[in-house]
Amino acid sequence: MNVKELGNIIRYHRKMSGLSRVACAQLAGIGKTAIYDIEHGKETIQLRTLLKLMKLLNIKLELQSPLMKNYYDEKS
């Protein structure tokens, strides 16, 4: 996945939720410009901002790699 595709996914979820950029920004506690930047694939957004928006839109981030099982095994 690249930033453009992530932006498209965010935009789709926002629109399906019936939220304008302004309303979405207010509910997520971020600036409306950040919504625009994310949806248009800007690469320098802050991770905290992206996570707030994803939480609002009920989008889950899941990390996958061949080492994840080892990571969780060592963590427990």
N, C-alpha and C positions, 0 to 999 in steps of 0.2 A: 504494500500500500504506500502511496506517496501523499504529500500534503494536499495536492489538488483533489484526490479522491476522498481524503478525510474531510476536506471542506465541503464537498458535494454531499457526503453522508450527513454532516452536521446540518447543512441547509435543508436537506430532505426531511430530517427529523423535526426541525424547527417549523417548517411549513406544514407538515402533517399534524403538528401540535396546535396549529392555528395561531402561532405567535409571530408578531412583527419583530424586527431586529431590536427595536426600542424596548418592547415588552420583555423579550427574552433576556436582554442585557440587564434590565431592572430586576427580574426574578433571579438571575444568576449572580447578581452583585458585581457585574463587570461593565465596562464601557461599551456603548453601542458600536464604536469603531472597532473594537476587538472582535465583535461578531462578524462584521464585514471582512476584516482581515483574515479571520479563520476560514470563512466561507470562500474566500478568493485565494486560498492557498499560500498566504504569507508565511514564510519559513521562520520568522523571528518572534513568534508569539511566545508568551510565558506559559510554561507547563501548568502552573497553578490556575491560570485563566482558562486554559483548555479543559482541565479537569472539572472546574466549576460548571462550565457549560455542558460538558458531557453528563455530569451528575443531574443537572436540571432536565436534560432531554432523555434521561434514563438510558444512556449508552454506556455499556460496560467495556472496559479495557482489559483484555486478557493477553498476557505475555506467553509466548510459546517458543521453546527452543529444546534441543536435545538434552540440555542440562537441567531443565526445570524440575524433573523428578528428583534428581540428586539434590537440588537446592532445597526442596520441601522435605526430603528425607533427613538432611543434615539439620534443618531448622527445628525439627521435632524431637 
